[in-house]
Amino acid sequence: MNDADAAARLHEALQHPTVSALATRLAARSPAQATALDDTRLAAVAAVLRVVDGAPELLFIKRADHDGDPWSGHMAFPGGRYEAADASLQVTAQRETLEELALDLRAGVWLGQLDDLAPRNAVLPPLLIRPFVALVAADVTVLPNEEVAATFWVPLAVLAHEDSRGEHVMTINGTRARFPGFRVEQHIVWGLTERIVQQLLSLLDPEHLTFEDSA
């Protein structure tokens, strides 16, 4: 496929009712931005969408298991920590996605920004995460690096369906607790990633998402 064909396919995906409405709502809103303290660590993630056979899908990664990494093995979006050379947090999300998946978001379209997340944890330093939403062509290839154990494209209609959502018992630092989450195959999307998914779903029109078409 040449560049003109790819651009035409991407333009067609932008016309999908769900994607079009999402882009309009993201452009119209002012995302909530958290205040960074002197010791706050800045990070950014990319919620990447594509449209396959008329169904918008969202990209998840499963992080590889690493000792000492508090997000080791978790379901997540591509992204990571801001570096001084990054011109912005959007550039951080773009760079990290390229590093982790060999997926260049510059070939896609940035749809907008969601609200910042600023979790506080007694064990970890303050963290500010800025989520961005991007659209890529349906035929993109992802090539995970050593930081990524697996990738998943999940139809938005599946995530929006009540069967995908529920409370799940997770063990954190040896303590078992219940958390809201989405089931993706045998994995659970929970924590900060679950909160970002909820933000995204809240901006969608349910009538444009048909579960039966994505089952």
RAKA-V747142 format. One record per helix or strand of 3 or more residues. SS is the DSSP state (A for helix, B for strand). FROM is the first residue (numbers start at 1). LEN is the number of residues. If there is no record, write none. Layout:
# RAKA-V747142
{{SS,FROM,LEN} {SS,FROM,LEN}}
This chain:
# RAKA-V747142
{{A,3,12} {A,17,12} {B,41,12} {B,55,9} {B,78,4} {A,89,13} {A,105,3} {B,109,5} {B,127,9} {B,148,8} {A,156,5} {A,162,3} {B,165,8} {B,175,10} {B,187,4} {A,191,12} {A,206,3} {A,211,4}}
